[in-house]
Amino acid sequence: MDISRYKSELPPVLNMLCQEIRVQDAVIEWVDIIFEQIGTASKCPPHAHTWFEFNYVLSGQLGTRFDGDEITVREGEFFLIPPGRVHSHTYTRGNPHEGLCFRWRLRHADSGHTGDDTRSLYSHLKSLQEWKPGAFRDTEGFSAMLTHFLKEAAAAEPSELGLQLLLIRLLERLCLLQQTLKGHTGTPAIASEPLVRKVEVYLEDFQGDRLNVGELAASLHMSYGHLSREYKKLTGHTLVGRMNKIRLEKARELLLLPGSNISEVAEQAGFADLSYFSKAFKKSYGQAPQTYRKAHSTSSG
C-alpha cells in the first residue's frame, strides 16, 4: 500500500465523500475520512465523540485507554469507538503510528419511526453502539477492503456512490464480526493477541492443584518478569490479578458442590493459605466462603 501517495492525492476525494447517504431505512453521515498523523503530539486526553469512529493502524502503534484499561494497538489491528465512549490515546515516541480513520453518524430515515425492525439495515448498523472496547487483530479481511477502497479512490474518475457503498460494506463486516463476538467473556484484547490468548487458555483450562505462573512462563519460553510485563501492557491487568480471579471463580463453583470442604476448596483452587483465601473471596463476592455457600445453597434449593 503506497501510503505516502494516498496521503498526498486522496484528501480531496475523501472530503467529497463526507456527506449523507441513505440506504434502505438507514441514513449514514460520513463526518470524516482521514489518514491519521499525530505529528509531535505525545498524547490525547480523555474525551468522547457524538459519532462512531473506526481506526485501522497501517504502521507503528499507539496506546488507547478505555474505562481504565489501556491497550496497545499495533500495525494490522483496529478498534472501534461508539458514540459517548470515553477514551484517550498515548503515542509511542520513536514509533509513531499512521492509520485510516472513519467517523460517521447514524439515524433512521423516518424521523418519526417507533421501534426497530431487527432485520433492517438501521438496526444492524445501530448494534455497533454496543461494541466492546479493545484492539482487534485483522482476521476478517479489513486490510483488503481498505486497499480496494483506496485504489478505487485513486482512480482517474472515482465513483462517489461506489466508494460510499464500499464503506457501508465495511460497516456491515464490522456488524458481522460483532455478532461472532457476542457471548464471549473477557476483553476483546484477549482474543486479538496471540500471547494473551495462550495465557488465557492455560489459566482457563488448568486442572492441577496449583496454578503456577513460573510453569506458565516456561511453557511460553519466557521469563516470568517479561511475561508479566507483556500481559499488563496488552490487557491493562496484572497476571497475578487475572490468575486470582480465575482461582476465585473456580473456588466459587467448588463451594456449591454437595459435601465440599472449605479448606479442600481453597487448596484445589490454588490457595495455600486458608485465611488469605477467605479474605480474597469475601472481597470479591461480598461474603465469606461459608456464608456464600449457605446463602446460595438455600436459594438454589
MOJOWO-V125769 format. One record per backbone hydrogen bond with DSSP energy under -0.5 kcal/mol. NH is the residue of the N-H (numbers start at 1). CO is the residue of the C=O. E is the energy in kcal/mol with one decimal. If there is no record, write none. Layout:
nh->NH co->CO e->E
nh->NH co->CO e->E
This chain:
nh->3 co->1 e->-1.6
nh->6 co->2 e->-2.2
nh->7 co->3 e->-2.9
nh->8 co->4 e->-1.4
nh->9 co->5 e->-2.7
nh->10 co->6 e->-2.5
nh->13 co->10 e->-0.7
nh->14 co->10 e->-2.7
nh->15 co->11 e->-2.6
nh->16 co->12 e->-1.5
nh->17 co->13 e->-1.0
nh->18 co->15 e->-1.2
nh->19 co->17 e->-2.2
nh->21 co->28 e->-2.1
nh->23 co->26 e->-2.6
nh->26 co->23 e->-2.3
nh->27 co->107 e->-2.7
nh->28 co->21 e->-2.7
nh->28 co->26 e->-0.5
nh->29 co->27 e->-0.5
nh->29 co->105 e->-2.4
nh->30 co->19 e->-2.0
nh->30 co->28 e->-0.6
nh->31 co->29 e->-0.8
nh->31 co->103 e->-2.1
nh->32 co->103 e->-1.5
nh->34 co->101 e->-2.3
nh->36 co->34 e->-0.6
nh->36 co->99 e->-3.5
nh->38 co->97 e->-0.5
nh->41 co->38 e->-1.8
nh->44 co->89 e->-2.9
nh->47 co->87 e->-2.3
nh->52 co->104 e->-3.0
nh->53 co->81 e->-1.8
nh->54 co->102 e->-2.7
nh->55 co->79 e->-2.6
nh->56 co->100 e->-2.5
nh->57 co->77 e->-2.5
nh->58 co->56 e->-0.6
nh->58 co->98 e->-2.6
nh->59 co->98 e->-1.7
nh->61 co->95 e->-1.3
nh->62 co->73 e->-1.8
nh->63 co->90 e->-3.4
nh->64 co->71 e->-2.5
nh->65 co->88 e->-2.4
nh->66 co->69 e->-2.8
nh->67 co->86 e->-0.7
nh->69 co->66 e->-2.9
nh->70 co->68 e->-0.6
nh->71 co->64 e->-2.9
nh->73 co->62 e->-3.1
nh->73 co->71 e->-0.5
nh->74 co->72 e->-0.6
nh->75 co->60 e->-0.8
nh->76 co->57 e->-2.7
nh->77 co->74 e->-1.8
nh->78 co->136 e->-2.0
nh->79 co->55 e->-2.0
nh->81 co->53 e->-2.9
nh->82 co->80 e->-0.5
nh->84 co->49 e->-2.4
nh->85 co->82 e->-1.7
nh->86 co->84 e->-0.6
nh->87 co->47 e->-2.4
nh->88 co->65 e->-1.3
nh->89 co->44 e->-2.2
nh->90 co->63 e->-2.8
nh->91 co->42 e->-2.6
nh->92 co->61 e->-0.8
nh->93 co->91 e->-0.5
nh->95 co->92 e->-1.8
nh->98 co->59 e->-2.0
nh->99 co->36 e->-1.1
nh->100 co->56 e->-2.2
nh->101 co->34 e->-2.8
nh->102 co->54 e->-2.4
nh->103 co->32 e->-2.7
nh->104 co->52 e->-1.7
nh->105 co->29 e->-2.4
nh->107 co->27 e->-1.9
nh->109 co->25 e->-2.4
nh->111 co->109 e->-0.8
nh->113 co->110 e->-1.9
nh->118 co->116 e->-0.8
nh->120 co->117 e->-2.6
nh->124 co->120 e->-2.0
nh->125 co->121 e->-2.8
nh->126 co->122 e->-2.6
nh->127 co->123 e->-1.3
nh->128 co->125 e->-1.5
nh->129 co->126 e->-2.3
nh->130 co->127 e->-1.9
nh->131 co->128 e->-1.7
nh->136 co->78 e->-2.7
nh->138 co->76 e->-2.1
nh->139 co->137 e->-1.2
nh->145 co->141 e->-1.8
nh->146 co->142 e->-2.9
nh->147 co->143 e->-2.5
nh->148 co->144 e->-2.3
nh->149 co->145 e->-2.4
nh->150 co->146 e->-2.6
nh->151 co->147 e->-2.3
nh->152 co->148 e->-2.3
nh->153 co->149 e->-2.3
nh->154 co->150 e->-1.6
nh->155 co->152 e->-1.1
nh->158 co->155 e->-0.7
nh->160 co->158 e->-0.7
nh->163 co->159 e->-2.5
nh->164 co->160 e->-2.2
nh->165 co->161 e->-2.5
nh->166 co->162 e->-1.7
nh->167 co->163 e->-1.9
nh->168 co->164 e->-1.9
nh->169 co->165 e->-2.1
nh->170 co->166 e->-1.6
nh->171 co->167 e->-1.9
nh->172 co->168 e->-2.3
nh->173 co->169 e->-1.9
nh->174 co->170 e->-1.9
nh->175 co->171 e->-2.0
nh->176 co->172 e->-2.2
nh->177 co->173 e->-2.2
nh->178 co->174 e->-2.4
nh->179 co->175 e->-1.9
nh->180 co->176 e->-1.4
nh->181 co->177 e->-1.2
nh->182 co->178 e->-1.2
nh->184 co->181 e->-2.0
nh->188 co->133 e->-0.8
nh->190 co->187 e->-1.5
nh->191 co->187 e->-0.8
nh->192 co->188 e->-1.2
nh->193 co->189 e->-1.3
nh->194 co->192 e->-0.6
nh->197 co->193 e->-2.6
nh->198 co->194 e->-2.0
nh->199 co->195 e->-1.9
nh->200 co->196 e->-2.6
nh->201 co->197 e->-2.4
nh->202 co->198 e->-2.2
nh->203 co->199 e->-2.7
nh->204 co->200 e->-3.1
nh->205 co->201 e->-2.1
nh->206 co->202 e->-0.6
nh->206 co->203 e->-0.6
nh->212 co->210 e->-0.6
nh->213 co->211 e->-0.6
nh->216 co->212 e->-2.0
nh->217 co->213 e->-2.6
nh->218 co->214 e->-2.3
nh->219 co->215 e->-2.3
nh->220 co->216 e->-1.0
nh->220 co->217 e->-0.7
nh->221 co->218 e->-1.6
nh->222 co->217 e->-2.4
nh->227 co->223 e->-2.4
nh->228 co->224 e->-2.9
nh->229 co->225 e->-2.1
nh->230 co->226 e->-2.5
nh->231 co->227 e->-2.6
nh->232 co->228 e->-2.1
nh->233 co->229 e->-2.3
nh->234 co->230 e->-2.3
nh->235 co->231 e->-2.2
nh->236 co->232 e->-2.2
nh->242 co->238 e->-2.2
nh->243 co->239 e->-2.5
nh->244 co->240 e->-2.6
nh->245 co->241 e->-1.9
nh->246 co->242 e->-2.0
nh->247 co->243 e->-2.3
nh->248 co->244 e->-2.6
nh->249 co->245 e->-2.2
nh->250 co->246 e->-2.4
nh->251 co->247 e->-2.6
nh->252 co->248 e->-2.6
nh->253 co->249 e->-1.8
nh->254 co->250 e->-2.2
nh->255 co->251 e->-2.4
nh->256 co->252 e->-0.9
nh->257 co->254 e->-1.5
nh->260 co->257 e->-1.6
nh->265 co->261 e->-2.9
nh->266 co->262 e->-2.4
nh->267 co->263 e->-2.1
nh->268 co->264 e->-2.8
nh->269 co->265 e->-2.0
nh->270 co->267 e->-1.1
nh->271 co->266 e->-3.1
nh->272 co->270 e->-0.7
nh->274 co->272 e->-0.6
nh->277 co->273 e->-2.3
nh->278 co->274 e->-2.4
nh->279 co->275 e->-2.0
nh->280 co->276 e->-2.8
nh->281 co->277 e->-2.8
nh->282 co->278 e->-2.2
nh->283 co->279 e->-2.2
nh->284 co->280 e->-1.9
nh->285 co->281 e->-3.1
nh->286 co->282 e->-2.1
nh->292 co->288 e->-2.9
nh->293 co->289 e->-2.4
nh->294 co->290 e->-2.1
nh->295 co->291 e->-2.6
nh->296 co->292 e->-2.4
nh->297 co->293 e->-2.4
nh->298 co->294 e->-2.0
nh->299 co->295 e->-1.9
nh->300 co->296 e->-1.9
nh->301 co->297 e->-1.1
